[in-house]
Amino acid sequence: MADRISVAEALDRIDHHLLPSQPQRIVVDADAQSHILSAPVAAVADTPRFDCSAMDGFALLSRETLGATASAPVFLTRTEDIPAEAAPAALQPRTAAPISTGARIPEGADAVVAKEYCRVVSGVVELTESVAAGRNIRRRGEEVLAGSCVAAAGLPLSPALIGALLSYGVSHVEARRPPHIEIITTGSELIARPGHDSAARVDSNGPMIGAMCRSLGLPYRVTGPVRDDLPQLCHRLLSLGNDPQSDMLITTGGVSAGTHDLIREALDQIGARIIFHGIAMRPGKPFLFAILPDGRPFFGLPGNPVAALVGFRFFVLAAIRRTLGLPREAGQNISAPAPPRDGTTLFLRARTKAPPSGEVELLDDQRSHVLGSIIAANCWVRLDPTAEGAGALLFDQTPRLVP
């Protein structure tokens, strides 16, 4: 393995060798979730489209209710219902029109009184208090005016944003599709699921990395484990690398310097271009980044679970952000909670204490195979070799594409 590069250099090389994917014009529907807007979006229509009722009740003219009290009620004649889809007739004097939430306010009405504040007897609406003008009316365009910007480039299409855009009359947007991640676990010692052999090692990396993809809203597929066999690895890398549905290929295990660590040799045999192999960091030193013969990125994560987690959290995620046109993730500057290590960046599991202290507490067990300490952690501390004073960076434990 060549000299290991720094974390900063590794991130720079990932940025240099990847470009944002081409934006696509997509339909705004449920399938648009997790796409990233590549251009600002403007409302197509005023929202609400017209003055409408904020609740089920009666539309009326407010001045006709002046002076209404329990002892001297005002009586208005009940008219026909105004359903939400109707274009109502003008309101006649001394009448109250039953109206549904969202229905258009009839001409001549300037307020809506909720049903529970009325009594209706024999077609007459009895009011025992005055109703102020404008009460329970949503004005046209009060939420959004047509032409106004409602979403900035770089926002993910969340369920709430999809619903909002449709309500604003937006049917199509320019967006980048989330990449489909192909995950292959390797290791002759691994089995896919727990079984009767209590001594067998169950693959935890594949499901763990797959779950992280799901948490990001990324389509993914996990296959394996693949045995530590060079022809098998070459065949699997070629077959999955040629799958048009996969945009990014990840393996776990097989990237260190042992006899059975064959990922780099397999990549060489299929004609991949190694961009770097090894980062001066702990955990995860053997991390590998390559470009497959067809131009798609490949990431080789170490086999130790925490090292695999760090590799995905900080480097594969950086690549995903790059392809989606998002800026590099920035951590929060904090005081270094431990002495830096010469020549090596440390990714440390930690917990932030509850307010008001907000102090960062490093967990005791930082070994790369101990996933239990991840359960107790809620953040990561990146401690670079040159970190002094406030030179450490704090990151959330759970990865996110957009804060």
Steps between C-alpha positions, in 0.01 A plus 500: 500500500639840402552780748170597651360840409337740743125520559491842335684369193266199478194726501661728240570205270144377531374846402749521213407165345123531535262748343142587587258282306291652224174657621178347372151641460286281724136478596417619850348190658583240764780356285680836509589456867874539577577662166696822549378820339757632253323832437276729704126438472236771461132465584280462194179617667390714791440293811220509598368546146214718630358628827378186674363375826738387772242265652156348471241758594280777358608778263331830582529877493660610826311827540173308511614336827581820688350511848419127515485370857354204681205712609461673163612252230521575129309274263615431141331281243693185417574459127621202297836341580822623337713188442876531459493456121220748426501852359232645726229750420515839666379510858163665543433745785406356840612149404773257613642243259626164632861473379766228506866544585683621191184607316492835321354792694187620319479856380335714766640298795798620703519254790441139599366391837576147617210256528545458872423869561160479328165341557289407198126455545250461215733651241602795716855557632506655847808702603562613855816704442633738238730363229800714399569570134762262357443237768596145386579611144820401322588774254610428144879469485548546874726192511674536163464733202549365149856557384654514845788265583378216720801264503872559453741289299661233716189410698399134512150418385353394831138387540410843640668684212333276242162577652573872516620521140190325373280737698688789338416367155849361427485180297864462386839601640867478402673260736784254536412136557647336811766247396425129520757343731622145444648341814700176486626340819808280477661241725513121491438492874165678477145371477202712397274427797525350847461123491567185698878548491561724798867533406426648157547871443185669377535779246410821683665746262267448206174557691660785695612688188170420330312646797708816475407528132135461592531770767623733225215407268739330257403195294740215571558127471709278728648175368749251637693392685741418215785264581860621499562353158652714224302362203174527697576855605592604144181343365283667763661841453459478124142373508378755752718774359328448164154519653346819354293550816804540727668841520752432774661175612609429859672195646568422863812308601798382299683835468775454758841337442426141598533190284125484447448871438439484126286802412783712360635212293151434364462867409835494320397192304173652376672823396384738774706812577609527863473861619629431849537206733557591861422805711699618800212454742360274769285304464490412130859537376464261200209691340520477119357723228509401134331575171358197321571453127161651408563810716289412802651551847604210719560510875672224693406518867704312762352193661509618860147626564584840649757559227236417238259737671756783504589437136139532391408782739782731401621399153227317312254758629731774372491335158121473507473868591733586213291311244187676627659844465507559875785674683743306713372430848640739761532400861469720804824634643557392859787491744710190451381247760824299481859552383544467121702213358800586288437423131158339555144631504284341767126446464382461856167380633353748743192626676383857537363569846157654543468878518601726654850351509502346151843355575645230276596180678714240323398138549751269663521223238615635164608166348399451136318170551281609795161604363352515849665836559317636193171424674601718794627782275298781345778681316846471345803713574752547220837574656762593241875478572527880507194553721569754769258688719173505302647292221277192537182451297173360635262308272161344563511124527213453254594608149278748319522639150357837598480639856 
